Amino acid sequence: MELTKYELARIIGARAYQLALGAPPLVKISRPDMSFLEVAEEELKKGVIPLAVVRE
């Protein structure tokens, strides 16, 4: 299933928020200065984000 740009933004934003609140990252952080958004994008690329899109 192809995600829309709105779904991508919502998933990345929600995951970045979780990371900001202290959730452990699910990918190896390659740089010590990576932002939460960069980590969330990397998790999305690798397919390990624990979020799903439900369409009605």
C-alpha positions in Angstrom: 0.0 0.0 0.0 1.3 3.4 -1.0 1.1 6.0 1.7 0.0 9.6 0.8 2.1 12.5 1.7 -0.3 13.3 4.6 -0.1 9.8 6.0 3.7 10.0 5.8 3.8 13.3 7.6 1.4 12.0 10.3 3.4 8.8 10.9 6.8 10.6 11.0 5.4 13.3 13.2 3.8 10.9 15.7 6.9 8.7 15.9 9.2 11.8 16.4 6.9 12.9 19.2 7.2 9.5 20.8 11.0 9.7 20.5 11.0 13.2 22.1 9.0 11.8 25.0 11.7 9.1 25.6 10.8 6.2 23.5 13.8 4.1 22.5 14.9 4.4 18.8 14.4 1.2 16.8 17.4 1.9 14.5 21.0 2.5 15.2 21.7 6.2 15.4 24.5 7.0 13.0 25.3 10.5 14.2 25.0 11.9 17.8 23.3 15.1 16.5 20.4 13.4 14.7 17.1 15.0 15.3 14.0 13.1 16.3 12.6 13.7 12.8 15.6 12.2 11.1 15.5 9.2 13.4 11.7 8.7 12.6 12.4 9.0 8.8 15.2 6.4 9.1 12.8 4.1 11.0 10.2 4.6 8.3 12.7 3.8 5.5 13.7 0.5 7.3 10.0 -0.4 8.0 10.3 -0.7 11.8 7.9 2.0 12.9 5.3 0.4 15.2 2.4 2.4 13.7 -0.2 1.5 11.1 -2.6 3.3 8.7 -6.2 2.2 8.8 -8.3 3.4 5.9 -12.1 3.0 5.9 
